[in-house]
């Protein structure tokens, strides 16, 4: 079971390790990676590191012109339009990639939203769950044939310590009984972990392994829906906008765990686990909190992971059987 796999490997890296450090000696020549959110924040750091290691990188973007501008000068990067909150857009992008016949070795699902005001997308879906989870669920399922052809492919799902805030609200997924932006965020981050758990279970026989992770606390564009006053109240920044939160990472340090999960040979033959600080995270205790780290048992429960997969498949009409 996934719970029993949550044992740190003593990787040699720490919370302070940077993208360059975890990628030292990694050769991705001839490999192709896809990075959602690959033109901002940790996704941009990830794209840069993958290109530096020799990979070709595909970057789906809600704002392609901005992505082109930010990625200008990076070789072997291809930008194409896609909006995770619009499943028609996601399907179109996935089908175009499948038609192209490109082989994918790595998918890093780094895009996301946090603490958003109440918004509805699709069929009235809560937007954080739809964007952070359902959009990636549809995209990765459409891309499974391209990953299974690669052999040794990995899918990395960005979650967060925010998953401690909420299990899946099975009876009220879309907050029809009152909206709380932080519980909605927490639920979406739990969904990101459960997605990796079940994806690994159904795809490992095709040579695809999946991982989820907490990148750490980092100030990036992810906080765009929060006011400066909210961030000051939480002790993240001061009145001048300087980052003062204890333990906050740089973007390079924040990108390190995702890159480690995507490339580390220590993870060969493993999958369905939650990582933090460039290692497999321990299981959190029943009284644990976001600050204590680790992963909650409900986020790596195989039964819940399969249930969420089936619910997501019914909602989106994508891959109800959970196979490749």
Secondary structure, DSSP 8 states (H G I E B T S, - for coil): -GGGG------S--TT--HHHHTTT---TT-EEEEETTTSHHHHHHHHHHHHTT-EEEEEESSHHHHHHHTTT-TTEEEEE--TT-HHHHHHHHHHHHHHT---SEEEE-----S----EETTTEEHHIIIIIIHHHHHHHHHHHHHHTTSSEEEEEE--GGGGG----TT-TT-TT---HHHHHHHHHHHHHHHHHHHHHHHGGGTEEEEEEE-----SGGGGGS-HHHHHHTTSB-TT--B--TT---HHHHHHHHHHHHH-GGGTT--SEEEETTEE--B--TT--TTT-SB-GGGG-HHHHHHHHHHHHHHHTS-TT---
